[in-house]
Amino acid sequence: MSSRFGNIEVRGARENNLMSYTWAAYGLESVVTWTLTPSSARTHLRMEQSGSRPDQQQAYQGPNYGWQGFFAALEQVLARID
C-alpha cells in the first residue's frame, strides 16, 4: 500500500494483540510493531520502530518528532473515553 508517508506493507498480525508492518520512505525501510498487553485494569500499548540509523537524520529525527505528536493526540482521545 502506498501513502503520503511512503510504502507500507503488513508483515504480520495476531488478533487482539499485535500488528507489524514495514514502512519504506526517504530511502529507508523500517519496521513498526504495535503490541497490546492486557493488565488487570488497563491495556498497555507498546510501539517500536526499528531500522533508522542516526546518520540518516531525516529518517531518524522525523519519526521521533512525528510519533511524539501522534501519541500526544492519542492520549487526548483516550482521556475522553475514560
Secondary structure as UniProt FT lines:
FT   STRAND          2..3
FT   TURN            4..5
FT   STRAND          6..14
FT   TURN            15..17
FT   STRAND          18..25
FT   TURN            26..27
FT   STRAND          28..38
FT   STRAND          43..50
FT   TURN            54..55
FT   HELIX           57..81
//
